[in-house]
Amino acid sequence: MADQLLLALSRQKIRIDVKMNDTIILYDQQARDKAIRLACQFRNAGIPAQLTPRTEAETMDAYLDYARRFQMHRLISLPADGSTAVVYDTETGVSVSQAYTETVRDYIH
């Protein structure tokens, strides 16, 4: 059904811009409040962000593959204590572990 709608819009040369998420914030359940605050700060700065709770069934590689598949530029992982963050650049594969406050400063301001 959705494919038919997209084809009809395409035939009529109707373009719909969709703002894709730039960042996925992966969090342990105990860091949920901090993850929500971080996502709000990103969004208020005009940076689209998606919140995703971490499950034990998924590996970090699976989350990174998901981020790459949807062309997100970074994945920020918040562990249970929420005091640090691991920032993964999905394009280069480089990851940096840093304090939560540095993440806010480096990526929002």
Backbone hydrogen bonds, N-H to C=O, Kabsch-Sander energy under -0.5 kcal/mol:
donor,donor_aa,acceptor,acceptor_aa,energy
5,L,1,M,-1.8
6,L,2,A,-2.5
7,L,3,D,-2.4
8,A,4,Q,-2.4
9,L,5,L,-2.4
10,S,6,L,-2.3
11,R,7,L,-2.6
12,Q,8,A,-1.5
13,K,10,S,-1.6
14,I,9,L,-2.9
15,R,13,K,-0.6
17,D,15,R,-0.6
20,M,18,V,-0.8
22,D,48,P,-1.5
23,T,48,P,-1.4
24,I,74,R,-2.1
25,I,50,Q,-3.5
26,L,24,I,-0.7
26,L,76,I,-2.9
27,Y,52,T,-2.0
28,D,78,L,-1.9
31,A,28,D,-2.0
32,R,29,Q,-1.5
35,A,31,A,-2.5
36,I,32,R,-2.5
37,R,33,D,-2.3
38,L,34,K,-2.6
39,A,35,A,-2.6
40,C,36,I,-2.3
41,Q,37,R,-2.2
42,F,38,L,-2.4
43,R,39,A,-2.7
44,N,40,C,-2.7
45,A,41,Q,-1.3
46,G,43,R,-1.7
47,I,42,F,-2.8
50,Q,23,T,-2.7
52,T,25,I,-2.7
54,R,27,Y,-3.2
58,E,55,T,-1.0
63,Y,59,T,-1.7
64,L,60,M,-2.6
65,D,61,D,-2.6
66,Y,62,A,-2.1
67,A,63,Y,-2.3
68,R,64,L,-2.5
69,R,65,D,-2.7
70,F,66,Y,-1.7
71,Q,68,R,-1.8
72,M,67,A,-3.1
73,H,22,D,-1.6
74,R,22,D,-1.6
75,L,88,Y,-2.1
76,I,24,I,-2.9
77,S,75,L,-0.6
77,S,86,V,-2.9
78,L,26,L,-3.3
78,L,76,I,-0.6
82,G,79,P,-1.1
85,A,98,Q,-3.1
86,V,77,S,-2.2
87,V,85,A,-0.6
87,V,96,V,-3.0
88,Y,75,L,-3.2
88,Y,86,V,-0.6
89,D,94,V,-3.1
90,T,73,H,-1.9
90,T,88,Y,-0.8
91,E,73,H,-0.6
93,G,89,D,-2.6
96,V,87,V,-2.2
98,Q,85,A,-2.9
98,Q,96,V,-0.5
100,Y,83,S,-2.9
102,E,99,A,-0.5
103,T,99,A,-1.7
104,V,100,Y,-1.9
105,R,101,T,-2.3
106,D,102,E,-3.3
107,Y,103,T,-2.0
108,I,104,V,-1.6
109,H,104,V,-0.7
109,H,105,R,-0.9
